Amino acid sequence: MLKKSVVIKRKRIKLPRFNYKNLLFFTLFFCGFIVGILSMKGEENQIKSIAVEFFGDYILNKSNAGFFAAFLNSFFLICFFPFITFIFGLCAVGIPIIIAIPTIIGVLIGMAIGFLYSCYSLQGLGYAALILIPSVSIVIATLIRCCNEAVNMSIEIIANMSGYKNQAKRNEFKEYFLRFLVFLVPLIISAIINATSFRVFNNLFSFI
């Protein structure tokens, strides 16, 4: 009798690629956030005095502005670091600056929340929870994607300049530009959320 042999073909299971850059940028942001909070604790110092004056004036000016003015104020403030990221993504030497941006943002947000708590206690934390954090969360997620795209673009430019790759095609720059245009959508949404939540909840806080 002839024996039949059964051949079992193994299929490789492809696991999704882990994007280590997103984890790196989030870690840098978190470290900066902790540094920012700690910088607002303890005795009065020059950095703390400047931060208290800046954030105090910002909240006061925002409370006196209309909805559209508050939206524009938030939008331009929110877009500043993504714009810087976009510019340095087009530079061969831009990677160190791009990597530093999440840390700087983390420090600023940490200082803002530290200021709110140190000056206004539980009311300050309520302000952060209702007005600051919802819009900031969208900004951080978008900024991490911006940094990812900018680093990739900067690496492409380095590869082109080093001769490891043919000269960059116009499509690469076009796609890079279009991706950042898409990133404007969540940033606009974030500015709208910030301006709306400020108008809805500002009466809950005595310091506004």
WOMODA-V441134 format. One record per residue. N is the residue number from 1. SS is DSSP state (H for helix, E for strand, C for the rest). PSI is psi in whole degrees, -180 to 180 (NA if undefined). Layout:
n=N ss=SS psi=PSI
n=N ss=SS psi=PSI
This chain:
n=1 ss=C psi=141
n=2 ss=C psi=133
n=3 ss=C psi=132
n=4 ss=C psi=133
n=5 ss=C psi=138
n=6 ss=C psi=123
n=7 ss=C psi=122
n=8 ss=C psi=118
n=9 ss=C psi=130
n=10 ss=C psi=135
n=11 ss=C psi=130
n=12 ss=C psi=133
n=13 ss=C psi=118
n=14 ss=C psi=116
n=15 ss=C psi=146
n=16 ss=C psi=139
n=17 ss=C psi=133
n=18 ss=C psi=125
n=19 ss=C psi=95
n=20 ss=H psi=-25
n=21 ss=H psi=-39
n=22 ss=H psi=-42
n=23 ss=H psi=-40
n=24 ss=H psi=-47
n=25 ss=H psi=-39
n=26 ss=H psi=-39
n=27 ss=H psi=-42
n=28 ss=H psi=-41
n=29 ss=H psi=-46
n=30 ss=H psi=-42
n=31 ss=H psi=-44
n=32 ss=H psi=-38
n=33 ss=H psi=-46
n=34 ss=H psi=-43
n=35 ss=H psi=-42
n=36 ss=H psi=-43
n=37 ss=H psi=-46
n=38 ss=H psi=-30
n=39 ss=H psi=-20
n=40 ss=C psi=-1
n=41 ss=C psi=167
n=42 ss=C psi=-160
n=43 ss=C psi=161
n=44 ss=C psi=133
n=45 ss=C psi=177
n=46 ss=H psi=-42
n=47 ss=H psi=-44
n=48 ss=H psi=-40
n=49 ss=H psi=-43
n=50 ss=H psi=-43
n=51 ss=H psi=-44
n=52 ss=H psi=-43
n=53 ss=H psi=-43
n=54 ss=H psi=-52
n=55 ss=H psi=-35
n=56 ss=H psi=-45
n=57 ss=H psi=-37
n=58 ss=H psi=-46
n=59 ss=H psi=-41
n=60 ss=H psi=-46
n=61 ss=H psi=-37
n=62 ss=H psi=-36
n=63 ss=H psi=-26
n=64 ss=H psi=-7
n=65 ss=C psi=156
n=66 ss=C psi=178
n=67 ss=H psi=-47
n=68 ss=H psi=-41
n=69 ss=H psi=-40
n=70 ss=H psi=-38
n=71 ss=H psi=-48
n=72 ss=H psi=-40
n=73 ss=H psi=-47
n=74 ss=H psi=-41
n=75 ss=H psi=-48
n=76 ss=H psi=-35
n=77 ss=H psi=-42
n=78 ss=H psi=-37
n=79 ss=H psi=-10
n=80 ss=H psi=-53
n=81 ss=H psi=-39
n=82 ss=H psi=-36
n=83 ss=H psi=-44
n=84 ss=H psi=-41
n=85 ss=H psi=-44
n=86 ss=H psi=-45
n=87 ss=H psi=-48
n=88 ss=H psi=-18
n=89 ss=H psi=-20
n=90 ss=C psi=8
n=91 ss=C psi=141
n=92 ss=C psi=-26
n=93 ss=C psi=20
n=94 ss=C psi=-12
n=95 ss=H psi=-46
n=96 ss=H psi=-39
n=97 ss=H psi=-43
n=98 ss=H psi=-43
n=99 ss=H psi=-32
n=100 ss=H psi=-24
n=101 ss=H psi=-48
n=102 ss=H psi=-36
n=103 ss=H psi=-44
n=104 ss=H psi=-45
n=105 ss=H psi=-44
n=106 ss=H psi=-43
n=107 ss=H psi=-45
n=108 ss=H psi=-44
n=109 ss=H psi=-41
n=110 ss=H psi=-41
n=111 ss=H psi=-39
n=112 ss=H psi=-47
n=113 ss=H psi=-39
n=114 ss=H psi=-39
n=115 ss=H psi=-46
n=116 ss=H psi=-41
n=117 ss=H psi=-43
n=118 ss=H psi=-31
n=119 ss=H psi=-34
n=120 ss=H psi=6
n=121 ss=H psi=-129
n=122 ss=H psi=-33
n=123 ss=H psi=-38
n=124 ss=H psi=-41
n=125 ss=H psi=-37
n=126 ss=H psi=-40
n=127 ss=H psi=-44
n=128 ss=H psi=-42
n=129 ss=H psi=-38
n=130 ss=H psi=-32
n=131 ss=H psi=-43
n=132 ss=H psi=-54
n=133 ss=H psi=-42
n=134 ss=H psi=-44
n=135 ss=H psi=-37
n=136 ss=H psi=-36
n=137 ss=H psi=-42
n=138 ss=H psi=-41
n=139 ss=H psi=-44
n=140 ss=H psi=-46
n=141 ss=H psi=-42
n=142 ss=H psi=-41
n=143 ss=H psi=-37
n=144 ss=H psi=-41
n=145 ss=H psi=-40
n=146 ss=H psi=-45
n=147 ss=H psi=-40
n=148 ss=H psi=-50
n=149 ss=H psi=-40
n=150 ss=H psi=-41
n=151 ss=H psi=-44
n=152 ss=H psi=-42
n=153 ss=H psi=-42
n=154 ss=H psi=-39
n=155 ss=H psi=-40
n=156 ss=H psi=-43
n=157 ss=H psi=-41
n=158 ss=H psi=-43
n=159 ss=H psi=-40
n=160 ss=H psi=-42
n=161 ss=H psi=-29
n=162 ss=H psi=-10
n=163 ss=C psi=8
n=164 ss=C psi=-11
n=165 ss=C psi=153
n=166 ss=C psi=162
n=167 ss=C psi=140
n=168 ss=C psi=137
n=169 ss=C psi=157
n=170 ss=H psi=-31
n=171 ss=H psi=-34
n=172 ss=H psi=-43
n=173 ss=H psi=-37
n=174 ss=H psi=-45
n=175 ss=H psi=-39
n=176 ss=H psi=-46
n=177 ss=H psi=-43
n=178 ss=H psi=-38
n=179 ss=H psi=-42
n=180 ss=H psi=-30
n=181 ss=H psi=-39
n=182 ss=H psi=-37
n=183 ss=H psi=-19
n=184 ss=H psi=-29
n=185 ss=H psi=-55
n=186 ss=H psi=-28
n=187 ss=H psi=-39
n=188 ss=H psi=-44
n=189 ss=H psi=-42
n=190 ss=H psi=-43
n=191 ss=H psi=-39
n=192 ss=H psi=-45
n=193 ss=H psi=-43
n=194 ss=H psi=-47
n=195 ss=H psi=-40
n=196 ss=H psi=-47
n=197 ss=H psi=-33
n=198 ss=H psi=-43
n=199 ss=H psi=-36
n=200 ss=H psi=-41
n=201 ss=H psi=-2
n=202 ss=H psi=-26
n=203 ss=H psi=-12
n=204 ss=H psi=-13
n=205 ss=C psi=127
n=206 ss=C psi=-20
n=207 ss=C psi=-1
n=208 ss=C psi=NA
